[in-house]
């Protein structure tokens, strides 16, 4: 089915021809798109402790980076040009941002990172750079000029607070207005500069490095591994060099460590927990006061439920993972749980067998009642 968000292309065609392969400019991807947030509301978010925000000032080879939260006075002292305010995970704080992310469900939820918003005054930029992940750049209010390059030289400016390319040679250039969108695969160099006060929404995707995955998997094994035996040397011989680690000791240690094995099931369990684990700066708000179990049941059966925007629910087969925790789905609730994972909401009526679990999630702030 053709998708207006992709310029009339079907998701299958986009994934086959562009995803991870080449850039794509989509004019009027969201007709009439005026944005989701005002600059003033962005600044209000950037003053909050739980919000990840950054302020970037400069151009050329001279850059300054500051991390939030910021005091209101900081914004009053800023010049009229050459600065950018970034706010991460807007989808955690704004329902409209969460709804926008759902339009990108042609990419697996396990790959989705967050929605970042960038407000820039004229000349504002984060410099020429590249990302190690796919990104959609959706223009809200104002206009931003984008230059891109598929150059192989990705060396960076030394001692800069940002990952700024040392050299950047543009191969293509466009100015994006409200509703226009640019898709960029990983490692395509790009440079965006605000032509007027503008807001840009970046839909980014997770692309963990092999080292990061391996490190996290080893920690997972450490928590789940159980090996038998203990080092022993009943046939120990008098050593010629007491300070030497002998061959027999090395052989035995190698044999003991070789007991470490993992299966496809271990990989599945690790992937589910790891990919559903919220970021360290994510905290859930428990209902205060919470509904009683009986009142929650009645309300849920009348209104349905939805995942909190910060929650991640994934599954493989009958195994489900939510916010780093795992459980086995019961047969009569599998279809409903999969629908909740796919659509992030579940309309009434709900399977009665899931209500106790949903009440626990509601109490933890992981799940909410749909609005009536």
N, C-alpha and C positions, 0 to 999 in steps of 0.2 A: 504494500500500500504506500502511495506517495505521501511524503511528509513535508508540509510547508516549511517546517523548521530547517529542513535540509535542502531548501530551494526546489522543492517538488520531487526530489529523489526519494526512492524507498530506502528505509534503513539498510536493507540487504545490499543495495547498490552502493550506498555510502561506505559501508564497512568493507565491501569488496574493493572499491576503487580508491578510497581516500584514507580510511582509518589506518594510522601508523605508516602512511605512504607519502601523501602529498597534501599541501595546503588547499583550502577551499574558501573562497569568499562567497558569502550568501547575502545578497541584497534583500532587505525587507524580510528577514527571516521571521520576525514577529511584527506584523503590520500594526502600526499605532502604538508600539511599545514606548512608554514614557518613563520607564524605570520603576524601581520599587521603593526607593528611599531618597530622602532629601539630604543635601550636604549637612544641614544642621542636625538631623537625626543620626547621621553617621558620626558626627563629632560627639554626640551624646553617648553613643555606643562605645566610642574610643576612650571615654572617660571611665568606663566600668572595668573592674578588676578581672572579671571572668571572660572578657572579650580580648582576643588577640588582635592587636593593631600595631601599625607601623607608620611612621612619618618619614618621608624621603625628600630631601632637598638637594638641589644641585643640578649640574649638567656637565657634559664633557668628561674631564678626568677628576672633577671635584665634587664629591658626594658626601652627604651626611645622613646617617640612619639613626632614628630613635624609636624605641619600643614603648608602647603604652603600658598602663593607662596614662592618659594625659590630663593635665589640668586645663580648665577652660581658658585660662590666660594664655596658654601656648598658642591657641588658634587665633587669638586677637592680635598677637604680635607677628604673625606670618606676613610675608610680602604678598604682592598681588600676582606674582609669577613664580614659576619654577619650583613648585612643591606638589607632592602627592600624598594623600592619606589612604592607607589600605586597611580594610577590616575583613578578617577571615571569618568563615563559617556563618555568614549572614543567615543561612537557612536554619540555624539553631535559634535565632531570635526573631525571625520575621516569617509568619505563615506564608506570605506571598512568595518569599524566596524559596521556601520548601516546595511550594507548588511548582515553581519554575524548574527546579531540579527534576521533578517527576517527568517533565517533558523529554528528558534525556534517558528514559528507561530502555532505549534500544542498546544501551551499554549495561552490562551486569552491575548490580548494586555493589558487589564486592570490589569493583574497580573505581567506584565513585569516591571522590575525596570530599570536596565542599564547594560552596559558592562564595567566592571572594568579591568584594566590591572595591573599586578604586575611584576616588574623587581627585581630580587634578585641575588646577588652575592653568591658565595659558602658559605653555612651555613646560608644564609638569610632565615628568617621565620617571621611569625607574631605570633608564639607560638601555642600551643595546645588550641583549642577553639571550640565553636559550634556556629552555626547560627540559627536564628529563622525562616528562610525561606529556600526554595529549592535553590540549586545552581548547575550549571554545571561548572566544572573546566577543561578548554581546554588548553592543553599544546602547546605553540609555540616553539621557539628555546630553546635548552638546555633540562635539565632533572631535575625533581623535585620528591623527594620521599614523598609519602603520606602514613600516618598511620591513620587508623580510628578506632573508638570504639563506640559501642552502650551503653556505660556505663550510669548508672542512676545518678551517682554522677557528678553534673555539677557545683559544688561550685568553686568559683573563687579566684585567688590570691588577698589578700587584698592590697590596696594602689597601685596597678599596673595601669599604664596609659592605658592599654589595658585589654580587658576581657579575661584573660588567665586562663585556668583551673588550679586549685590547684593540682589536681592529674589527670594523664592521663595514661591509660593502653591500649596499642594498641592491637587490635584483628585481624587486617589484614594490610598488607603493600604491596605497589606497587611502582615501579618507572615509571613515565610517561615521554615519549619522544614526539617529535613533532607529532601533530595530534591525540594523545591519549586524552581521556576525561573521567572524573570521575563525576558521578551524585551523589549528597548527599541530602537526605531529611532533613527537619528541625530537629535540636537537635542531629544530629549525630556528635559526637566529632571527630575532625580531626586535623592533624598536618602535614604541608607541609614544607619540608626543601630543599633548592636548592642544588643539587649536583655539579652543575657548573653554570655559569652565564645563567640565564634562564628567560623566559617570560611566564606568565600564564594569561589566559583570563577567567574572572569569569562572567558568565551570571547569574545574580541574579533576584529574583522575590519579588514582594511586598507582605508583610504579616502584615498589620497593626494590632496593638493590639486592643482589644475590648475597652479599655479605650480611646485610640487615636480616634477610630471611633466615640465613644459616644460623646467625647468632640467636635469633628468637627461637628457632627450632631446637637448638641445643639447650636453651633454658627450659623449653617445654619438655624435652627428654629428661632433664635433670629433675623436674617435678614429678615425672611419671615412671622413671626407670627404676627397676629393682633387679640387682644382680646377686647371684649366689657366690659363696666362696670368700676366702681371705688369703692374702699372700702367705705362703709357707715355703720353707726350704729344709725339709727333714734330711736331705742328703748333702747338706752344705759342706764344702771342703775348705780347708784352711787357705785363705787367699794369699797370693804372692804379693799383691798390692792392696792393702786395706782401703785405700782411698779410691780404688777403681770400682765403677759400676760394672759388674761382670756380665758376660754374655748370658748366663743362665737366668740372672735376674731380669735382664731385658726381655728374654724369651717369655718368661712367665708373665711379666707385665703386659706384653703384647697379646698373649693368649687371653688374659683376663679382659683387656679392653676390647678384644675382638668379639666378646659376647654382646657388645652393644649392637642391636639390630633394630630396624624399624620396618614397618609394613605400610601398605597403602592406607590401612585404617589409621595408623599413627599420623600419616601425612594429612589425611582428611580431618582428623580431630584438631591437629595443630592449625590447619588453614582456617577452619571454621571459627576457632577461638581467636586466632590472631586477626583475621579480617573483620571480625565483628567487634573487636575491642575498641571502645571509644578512645580518642586522644587523651593524653594525660591531663589536659586543661579542661576536660568536659566534666561537668557535675550536673546531676539530675535534681530537680526540685520536687520533693515529696508533697503531696496534697496536704494542705493545712487549713482546716481539719479534714481528714479523709472521710469518705462515706463509709458507713458500716457495710459489711459484706452483703447483707440483704438488700440495702438500698442500691449498692453498686450493681448487683445482679439485675434488679428491676430496670435500672437506667440503661445498662448495657444491652439488655434484650429489647429495649425500646429504641435506642439511639445508635447502637453499634460502637466500635472502638477504633482508635487510630494510634499508631506508634508515635511517641514523642519524636520531634525532629532530630534529636540527638541519638536516638536508639538505632541500632543496626541489627536487623533480623535476617539471617541467611540460613540456607538449608542445603543438604545433599541427601537424597533418599528420604529416609524417615528421621534422620538426625538433624536437629535444629540448633542454631547458635544465636544467642542474643546477648549483646554487650559483653562478650568474652565467656559466657556460660553456655553449657551444652545440655540438651535433654533429648529424649527419644519421644517422638510424637505418637500418640495413640491412633489406631486406624480410623476411628470415627471423627478425628479432628484434623487429619492430614490435609485435606483439601482446603479447609478454612485457614490453617496455619500457612500453607503455601500462598494462598491469596493474600494474607496479611503481609507476608514477606515481599510479594511481588508489587502489590498496590499500596502497601503501608497503611491501609485502613480496611476495616471489615464491617460492612453494614449489617444491621439486625435483619433477622434473628440470628443468634450465635449458637453454636453447639454447646449444650449444657455442660459437657465434659471439659470445656476449656475455661469456664468461668472462674474456677478457683485459681488457675494459673494466671489468668488475666487480672484477677484481683491482686495477686502478689506483685505483678508488674506495675499495676496502677499505684500500689502503695510505695513502690520504689521510684516512681516518677518516670518509668519507662513507657507507659501507655496511658492514653487519655480517653475519655468518653467523647464520641463525636458530638458536635453541637447539634442541638435539636432544631 
